[in-house]
Amino acid sequence: MIEEVKKKYESAGKITISPYCDPKKSNMGLENYGLVVFPGTAQNEPMACIEQYGRVRYLNGLDETAPEISSLKDEEVKKAKILEIRKIVAFLEFEKHFVNIDPNDENFWNHVQTYKPNNQELWSQISVTCSNNTIVLDPINKTEDLIKILAIEAGGFPIIAKSKEDCISGIQSRKWFLDRHIETIESKVSTTKIRNKAGAKLESISENKPRKLFYIAKMISTNSIIYKNSTLPGSIYDFLDDYISGNESEPIIKKAAEQFLTYASLDMQELKIKSIVKDATFYKFVILKGDGLFYLQKENVMLGRNPAEIYEYLINPANEDVLHILLDRVEETWS
């Protein structure tokens, strides 16, 4: 069991707490120098805790009665999570007291001396200090580093995001993140592959069907009305290239590239109609009424509950006259 825990973290590769500087977000000018705090300073944070009904619960990742464990509906998954916690606690106890505790023992917690989840004296003393420097963690040889990793993953140190992806996406707006370098390398390789695939597709469409890029840009852009028939193809190409590189509305490169490839896989007619629907909503040729349905404004024709239903309505041959009305009105704004 001791070797099992060690092997798990040996195979995890290098783990660090790294600073995350987003040059697009203002941070008292520090972002211009790649810094997250002023030089020579650091931010210290104790392990977070929650008080409920007079009981203090530390977010240490080692509490098998925590809501995220007890709320699991799949009993097999719950048992596996509890066993994993007990294995780590048994490992910590061995490192501290040189005693072996069986994780499967019904009275497991009665044998635990130090690493009980309610040991306030222990958990209140554990903190992290972050600066502009990367902190290398050694969970195999330093039990406190192992505890810090588990607590970060459990939300015990709110200043540190669980991953770089969380920082980039804005799910957790933090100045530091837990960096598992093996996962980071794998993620980079995967991202590079899909970015290259999207780039090759962009180049191919640009050479063979440049008009298709116009419709893709319409679908992707958060300000699609800026694209007119007179917009230079090079400008559209540059926008889409920036988009799949994570420099536009979607900062996660992999997601941006996947989104581009999704639209690129659609045929020209479908892209055109969906672009028409998008701009028609902006110009209020199509409006949402109090009944939760979209209508063609002047004619008061009901189109559907969402863009997908509007599209299905418009491609129905029986509604060809409505499609042409909408096409004429939107295409006029593109001229």
C-alpha positions in Angstrom: 0.0 0.0 0.0 2.9 2.4 0.9 4.6 1.5 -2.4 1.3 2.0 -4.3 1.0 5.6 -3.2 4.6 6.3 -3.9 4.3 4.7 -7.4 1.3 6.8 -8.2 3.2 10.1 -7.6 6.4 8.8 -9.1 4.5 8.2 -12.4 2.9 11.7 -12.1 6.2 13.4 -13.1 7.2 16.9 -12.0 4.5 18.8 -10.1 4.8 22.5 -9.4 2.8 25.6 -8.2 3.4 28.0 -11.1 2.5 31.7 -11.5 0.0 32.5 -14.2 0.2 35.9 -15.8 -2.5 36.9 -18.3 -1.2 39.9 -20.3 -4.8 40.7 -21.3 -5.9 41.3 -17.7 -4.9 44.4 -15.8 -2.9 43.7 -12.6 -1.5 47.1 -11.6 0.8 47.0 -14.6 2.6 43.9 -13.4 1.2 41.9 -16.4 3.5 44.0 -18.7 6.5 42.4 -17.0 5.2 38.8 -16.7 4.8 39.2 -12.9 1.8 38.3 -10.7 3.0 40.1 -7.5 5.5 42.9 -6.9 9.1 41.7 -7.0 10.4 40.6 -3.6 6.8 40.0 -2.2 4.8 36.9 -1.7 1.2 35.9 -0.8 0.6 33.5 2.0 -2.6 31.6 2.5 -3.6 29.1 5.2 -5.7 26.1 4.3 -9.4 27.0 3.9 -12.0 25.6 6.1 -15.8 25.7 6.4 -17.7 25.8 9.7 -21.0 24.0 9.7 -23.2 23.3 12.8 -20.3 24.1 15.1 -17.9 21.7 13.2 -14.9 23.0 11.4 -14.2 21.1 8.2 -10.8 21.7 6.4 -10.7 21.4 2.6 -7.8 19.0 2.8 -9.1 16.3 0.3 -8.8 13.7 3.1 -12.3 13.8 4.5 -14.3 10.8 3.4 -17.5 12.4 4.9 -17.1 15.6 2.8 -20.2 16.5 0.7 -18.3 15.8 -2.6 -17.8 12.2 -1.4 -21.1 11.5 0.6 -23.2 12.9 -2.3 -21.9 10.4 -4.8 -24.8 8.2 -6.0 -22.7 5.4 -7.4 -21.8 3.2 -4.4 -18.8 1.6 -6.2 -17.3 5.0 -7.1 -17.9 6.2 -3.5 -16.2 3.2 -2.1 -13.2 3.7 -4.4 -12.9 7.3 -3.4 -13.0 6.5 0.3 -10.4 3.7 -0.2 -8.1 6.1 -2.1 -8.4 8.6 0.8 -7.6 5.9 3.4 -4.6 4.7 1.4 -3.1 8.2 1.4 -3.9 8.7 5.1 -2.3 5.3 5.9 0.8 6.4 3.9 1.0 9.7 5.8 0.7 7.8 9.1 3.4 5.4 8.2 5.7 8.3 7.3 5.0 10.0 10.6 4.7 7.2 13.1 6.1 4.1 11.2 2.8 2.2 11.8 0.9 0.2 9.2 -2.8 0.7 9.1 -5.1 -1.4 6.9 -7.3 0.9 4.7 -9.9 -1.8 4.7 -10.2 -2.0 8.5 -13.7 -1.1 9.7 -12.1 0.8 12.6 -9.6 2.5 10.3 -10.0 6.0 11.7 -9.6 4.8 15.3 -6.0 3.9 14.5 -5.2 7.2 12.9 -3.1 9.4 15.2 -2.3 12.6 13.3 -4.1 12.9 9.9 -7.7 12.8 11.0 -9.8 15.2 9.0 -10.9 17.1 12.1 -7.4 17.6 13.5 -7.6 21.3 13.7 -4.2 21.7 15.3 -2.6 20.1 12.3 -4.5 21.6 9.4 -4.5 25.1 10.8 -0.7 25.1 10.6 -0.5 24.3 6.9 -0.3 27.1 4.4 1.2 28.0 1.0 3.4 31.0 0.2 3.4 32.0 -3.5 5.5 34.5 -5.4 6.7 35.1 -8.9 8.8 31.9 -8.7 7.8 28.4 -9.5 7.5 26.1 -6.4 8.6 22.5 -7.0 6.6 20.0 -4.9 8.0 16.7 -3.8 5.0 14.6 -2.7 7.0 11.4 -2.3 9.6 12.7 0.1 7.8 15.6 1.7 4.4 14.8 3.3 3.5 18.5 3.6 3.9 18.8 -0.2 1.6 15.8 -0.7 -1.0 17.5 1.6 -0.7 20.7 -0.3 -1.4 19.0 -3.6 -4.5 17.2 -2.2 -5.8 20.4 -0.7 -5.3 22.4 -3.9 -7.3 19.7 -5.8 -10.0 19.9 -3.1 -10.2 23.8 -3.2 -8.3 24.2 0.1 -6.1 27.0 -1.3 -8.4 29.3 -3.3 -5.5 31.4 -4.6 -4.3 28.4 -6.6 -6.2 27.0 -9.6 -6.4 23.2 -10.1 -4.9 23.5 -13.5 -3.6 26.0 -16.1 -6.7 25.3 -18.2 -8.9 26.6 -15.4 -6.9 29.9 -15.3 -7.1 30.3 -19.1 -10.8 29.6 -19.3 -11.7 31.9 -16.5 -13.3 29.0 -14.5 -10.9 29.9 -11.7 -9.4 33.4 -12.1 -6.1 32.8 -10.1 -2.5 34.0 -10.1 -1.1 30.6 -9.6 -2.0 27.0 -10.7 -1.1 23.4 -9.9 1.0 22.3 -12.9 1.3 18.5 -13.5 4.0 18.7 -16.2 3.2 15.3 -17.8 -0.4 16.4 -18.3 0.7 19.8 -19.5 3.0 18.2 -22.2 0.3 15.8 -23.3 -2.2 18.7 -23.5 0.3 20.8 -25.5 0.8 17.9 -28.0 -2.9 17.4 -28.4 -3.6 21.1 -28.7 -0.8 21.5 -31.3 -2.2 18.7 -33.4 -5.7 20.1 -33.5 -4.5 23.6 -34.1 -2.4 22.4 -37.0 -5.4 20.5 -38.4 -7.6 23.6 -38.1 -4.9 25.7 -39.8 -4.6 23.3 -42.7 -8.4 23.4 -43.1 -8.4 27.2 -43.0 -5.7 27.3 -45.7 -7.6 24.8 -47.9 -11.0 26.6 -47.6 -9.3 29.9 -48.3 -7.9 28.6 -51.6 -10.9 26.7 -52.8 -14.0 28.2 -51.2 -13.1 31.7 -49.8 -16.8 32.6 -49.5 -17.3 29.8 -47.0 -14.9 31.6 -44.7 -17.2 34.6 -44.8 -20.0 32.4 -43.3 -17.7 30.7 -40.8 -16.6 34.1 -39.6 -20.2 35.2 -39.2 -20.9 32.1 -37.0 -17.8 32.4 -34.9 -17.5 36.2 -34.4 -19.2 37.8 -31.4 -19.7 40.9 -33.6 -20.7 39.2 -36.9 -22.3 42.3 -38.4 -18.9 43.8 -39.1 -18.4 41.4 -41.9 -19.9 42.6 -45.2 -19.6 41.5 -48.8 -16.9 44.2 -49.2 -14.8 42.9 -46.3 -11.4 41.8 -47.7 -10.9 38.0 -47.7 -7.5 38.6 -46.1 -9.2 40.3 -43.1 -11.5 37.3 -42.6 -8.6 34.9 -43.0 -6.6 36.8 -40.3 -9.5 36.9 -37.9 -10.1 33.1 -38.2 -6.4 32.4 -37.9 -6.3 34.5 -34.7 -9.4 32.7 -33.5 -8.0 29.2 -33.8 -4.8 30.4 -32.1 -6.8 31.4 -29.1 -6.4 35.2 -29.6 -10.1 36.0 -30.0 -13.3 35.3 -28.0 -12.3 31.7 -27.2 -8.9 31.7 -25.4 -8.5 27.9 -25.1 -6.8 27.0 -28.4 -8.1 23.4 -28.5 -11.7 24.5 -28.0 -11.3 27.3 -30.6 -9.8 25.0 -33.2 -12.5 22.4 -32.6 -15.2 25.0 -33.0 -13.7 26.2 -36.2 -13.5 22.6 -37.5 -17.1 22.0 -36.6 -18.3 24.9 -38.7 -15.8 24.1 -41.5 -17.4 20.6 -41.8 -20.8 22.1 -42.6 -21.8 22.7 -46.2 -22.1 26.1 -47.7 -25.9 26.3 -47.8 -26.2 25.3 -44.1 -23.6 27.9 -43.1 -25.3 30.6 -45.1 -28.7 30.0 -43.6 -27.4 29.8 -40.1 -25.5 33.1 -40.7 -28.6 34.7 -42.0 -30.5 33.6 -38.8 -27.8 35.0 -36.6 -27.7 38.4 -38.2 -31.5 38.5 -38.6 -31.8 38.2 -34.8 -29.4 41.1 -34.3 -31.2 43.4 -36.8 -34.6 42.3 -35.2 -35.9 40.9 -38.5 -36.5 37.9 -36.3 -37.8 38.7 -32.7 -38.4 36.8 -29.6 -41.9 37.3 -28.2 -43.4 36.8 -24.8 -44.5 33.2 -25.6 -40.9 32.2 -25.9 -41.0 31.7 -29.6 -39.2 33.5 -32.5 -41.2 35.3 -35.2 -40.5 36.9 -38.5 -41.3 40.4 -37.3 -43.3 42.1 -40.1 -45.2 39.0 -41.2 -45.7 37.7 -37.6 -44.7 34.2 -38.8 -43.7 31.8 -36.1 -40.3 30.2 -36.8 -39.4 28.2 -33.7 -38.1 28.2 -30.1 -34.3 28.5 -30.9 -31.9 29.0 -33.8 -31.8 25.2 -34.5 -35.6 25.1 -34.9 -35.5 28.3 -37.0 -33.0 26.6 -39.3 -35.2 23.5 -39.6 -38.2 25.6 -40.4 -36.4 27.6 -43.1 -35.0 24.5 -45.0 -38.4 23.0 -45.3 -39.5 23.4 -48.9 -42.9 24.4 -47.8 -41.4 27.6 -46.2 -39.3 28.6 -49.1 -41.1 32.0 -49.4 -40.2 32.9 -45.8 -36.6 31.9 -46.4 -36.3 34.2 -49.4 -37.9 37.1 -47.4 -35.3 36.7 -44.7 -32.4 36.2 -47.2 -33.3 39.4 -49.0 -33.5 41.5 -45.8 -30.2 40.2 -44.3 -28.3 40.2 -47.6 -29.2 43.9 -48.0 -27.3 44.6 -44.8 -24.3 42.8 -46.1 -24.2 44.9 -49.3 
